[in-house]
Amino acid sequence: MTVDVEDDALFAGLDLIGRTGARQVEIGYLNEGVPVHLADWYCSAHYRGARIIVEHHRGPVEAVEAMVRRLLTGGRCTHCGGLTALSDDGATAYPGAHMADGTTWTLDEITAAGQCRYTRVSRKWVRGCEGRTPRERPGARGRRPKAKPKRRR
Ligand SMILES: [Zn+2]
């Protein structure tokens, strides 16, 4: 069984996992001699001192996309500091939740940080703030000023 890395979703996923600092990414399956969708696919990413794995997927693409979700959920965009979101439902943070970096946030902080919606454009995951002027990242204890209310016409 071979994995077609020319698949756009797979390529984009591996690219993103690489950008999160993974030293090694592994895509594999557990069951030999069965149809692809029954092979029980997994994806694991190795970081300095840590290994993240997502399991039980129907194919290599599904496994990689699950990893992308796992890595982005509860994380913050390294570029704009916003919470990463993968859908219009918004970021998955809630008050008191432990963020990917181990901190907890209040509702005010979550609202103030805004979100950065990642979308896959063919072979690349693109951050929502792509092309925007980078905002200053707050310090560990820094608070962002609240946004001014919009003026009504
Ligand atoms: Zn961003």
Residues whose N, C-alpha, C, O or C-beta is under 5 A from the ligand:
A	BS01	ZN	C77 H79 C80 G81 G82 C116 R127 G128 C129
